[in-house]
Amino acid sequence: MLRRTTKRSRSRLADLAELVRAPAALTVPGDVLAGAVAAGNLRPTRVAGLAASSIAIYWAGMALNDWSDRDLDAVERPERPIPSGRVTAGTALSLASSLTAAGLALSAFAGDRHTFRTSAVLAATAWTYDLKAKNTSLGPAVMAAARSLDVLVGAGNNRRAALPAAAAIGTHILATTYISQGEVHGSTPTSARAALATTTAITAATARPTSARLSAGSASTRPGSGSGSTRLGAGPALRNAEPSTAGALLAAVFAGLFARSVGSAQLVAAGDPSAANLRKAVGAGIHGLVPLQAAWCARGGKPLVGAGLMAALPLAKALARKVSPT
């Protein structure tokens, strides 16, 4: 009797994990880290709490997505948890609400009022996407805004410093969401080609040396400006923003890995925009977030943080074979 109960409980948890795309949450903490690195606020308890907050809001969005799509999924994806009868619609909606509340509570606990406001806007954007915008022309832009806001959650009250990272990550999600519209029935090559062009532009912008580094390099080569005077003139903010040579190199390497993993799948989809190829491109886009986030951490002067993010990528890909991220 106990064995049967345990087995049912495990099956129930597996169904809920599939509902919220649990393993895909491994792509979420990097948003917060990229924002925190840019803002220079990497206090461990703060970052951990905000990452947990964003994961809860992400899972809430996934549950709400399936609740909103339950009638459509009954026709197009009957194997999903709600249409297959493994999870009720009421359970999915309750879970989405509870996870949203938990995410906001974690944000209030770990951050400050600036962080909480950004988390609240993030949650509202996720709900707007699922309930209103998803099947409209504004859907990709709303989803991109949500991911950019997730980066700004990590930045706290220094959001301006994190805008470049937020723009890069948000633009990548814009392209990924755009091609996801053909996951079921396929599409024309246009969406995949546009996404590939976007990936190329993001890679170039991410791998480019920072202006702070270029300015510091120019100052050090001016006649009469020794390394001591340059270091003094740069000030703490500039030194924190400037990556080391190793950081700049790793940023370029991670950006290249992003381009290779995401761009190769988009190139295949551009040649044959079938539903299967587009689903693979979307999956590659989701996992491609990790090297992109890592690149922005390295670019912000924290290459070890970026390397730590990359260590989670093999696990995310392995788990994706058990639970689809799309």
Residue pairs with C-beta under 8 A, 6 or more apart in sequence:
15 81
15 86
15 87
16 22
16 81
16 87
16 95
17 23
17 323
18 80
18 81
18 323
18 324
19 62
19 63
19 66
19 80
19 81
19 82
19 87
19 92
19 95
20 59
20 60
20 62
20 63
20 95
20 99
21 59
21 62
21 323
21 324
21 325
21 326
22 59
22 319
22 323
23 315
23 316
23 319
23 320
23 322
23 323
23 325
24 58
24 62
24 286
24 316
24 320
24 323
24 325
25 55
25 58
25 59
26 290
26 312
26 313
26 315
26 316
26 319
27 286
27 287
27 289
27 290
27 293
27 316
27 325
28 51
28 54
28 55
28 58
28 150
29 51
29 54
29 55
29 309
30 289
30 290
30 293
30 294
30 297
30 309
31 54
31 147
31 150
31 151
31 153
31 154
31 169
31 289
31 293
32 47
32 50
32 51
32 54
32 150
32 151
32 153
32 154
33 42
33 47
33 51
33 154
33 293
33 297
33 305
33 309
34 151
34 154
34 162
34 165
34 166
34 169
34 293
34 296
34 297
34 300
35 150
35 151
35 152
35 153
35 154
35 155
35 156
35 162
35 165
35 166
36 42
36 46
36 47
36 50
36 154
36 155
36 156
37 154
37 296
37 297
37 300
37 301
37 302
37 305
38 154
38 155
38 158
38 161
38 162
38 164
38 165
38 296
38 300
39 154
39 155
39 156
39 158
39 159
39 161
39 162
40 158
40 161
40 237
40 240
41 154
41 155
41 156
41 158
42 302
42 305
45 110
46 110
46 111
47 154
48 110
49 106
49 107
49 109
49 110
49 111
50 106
50 107
50 110
50 111
50 115
50 119
50 153
50 154
52 106
52 110
53 103
53 104
53 106
53 107
53 110
53 111
53 119
53 153
54 103
54 119
54 122
54 150
54 153
55 103
56 99
56 100
56 102
56 103
56 106
57 99
57 100
57 103
57 104
57 119
57 122
57 123
57 126
58 126
58 150
59 95
59 99
60 95
60 96
60 97
60 98
60 99
60 100
60 103
60 123
60 126
61 96
61 126
61 127
61 129
61 130
61 146
63 92
63 93
63 95
63 96
63 99
64 92
64 93
64 96
64 126
64 127
64 130
64 131
65 130
65 134
66 73
66 80
66 81
66 82
66 92
67 82
67 89
67 92
67 93
67 96
67 130
68 130
68 131
68 134
70 82
70 83
70 89
70 92
73 80
73 82
73 83
74 83
76 184
77 83
77 184
78 84
81 87
81 92
82 88
82 89
82 92
100 123
100 126
100 127
103 119
103 123
104 116
104 119
104 120
104 123
107 115
107 116
107 119
107 120
107 153
108 116
111 119
111 153
111 156
112 156
112 157
114 156
114 157
114 159
115 153
115 156
115 157
118 149
118 152
118 153
118 159
119 153
121 149
122 146
122 149
122 150
122 153
125 142
125 145
125 146
125 149
126 146
128 142
129 139
129 142
129 143
129 146
133 139
133 142
134 142
134 143
139 177
139 181
140 173
140 174
140 175
140 177
140 178
140 181
141 174
143 173
143 174
143 177
144 170
144 171
144 173
144 174
144 177
145 170
146 173
147 169
147 170
147 172
147 173
148 166
148 167
148 169
148 170
148 173
149 166
150 169
151 162
151 165
151 166
151 169
151 170
152 159
152 162
152 163
152 166
154 162
155 161
155 162
155 166
161 241
164 205
164 296
165 296
165 300
168 202
168 205
168 206
168 292
168 296
169 289
169 292
169 293
169 296
171 198
171 201
171 202
172 198
172 199
172 202
172 262
172 285
172 288
172 289
172 292
173 285
173 289
174 198
175 194
175 195
175 198
175 199
175 285
176 195
176 281
176 282
176 285
176 286
178 191
178 194
178 195
179 187
179 191
179 192
179 195
179 266
179 269
179 278
179 281
179 282
179 285
180 278
180 282
180 326
181 187
181 191
182 191
182 273
182 275
182 278
183 275
183 278
183 279
183 282
183 326
184 275
185 275
186 273
186 274
186 275
186 278
187 273
187 278
188 273
189 269
189 270
189 271
189 273
191 273
191 278
192 266
192 267
192 269
192 270
192 273
192 277
192 278
192 281
193 270
195 266
195 269
195 281
195 285
196 263
196 266
196 267
196 270
199 258
199 259
199 262
199 263
199 266
200 259
200 263
202 258
202 292
203 255
203 256
203 258
203 259
203 263
206 251
206 255
206 258
206 292
206 295
206 296
206 299
207 251
207 252
207 255
207 256
207 295
209 248
210 241
210 242
210 243
210 248
210 299
212 238
212 241
212 242
213 242
213 243
213 248
215 238
216 230
216 234
216 238
216 242
219 225
219 230
219 233
219 234
220 227
220 230
231 239
234 242
240 301
241 300
241 301
242 301
243 251
243 298
243 299
243 300
243 301
243 303
244 301
244 303
246 303
247 298
247 299
247 300
247 301
247 302
247 303
248 298
248 299
250 294
250 295
250 298
250 303
250 306
250 307
251 295
251 296
251 298
251 299
251 303
251 306
252 295
254 291
254 292
254 294
254 295
254 298
254 306
254 310
255 291
255 292
255 295
257 291
257 310
258 288
258 291
258 292
258 295
261 284
261 287
261 288
261 291
262 281
262 284
262 285
262 288
264 284
265 277
265 280
265 281
265 283
265 284
265 285
266 281
266 284
266 285
268 277
268 280
268 281
269 277
269 278
269 280
269 281
279 326
282 326
283 320
283 324
283 325
283 326
286 325
286 326
287 313
287 316
287 317
287 320
287 325
290 309
290 310
290 312
290 313
290 316
291 310
291 313
293 306
293 309
294 305
294 306
294 307
294 309
294 310
295 306
296 306
297 303
297 305
297 306
297 309
298 305
298 306
298 307
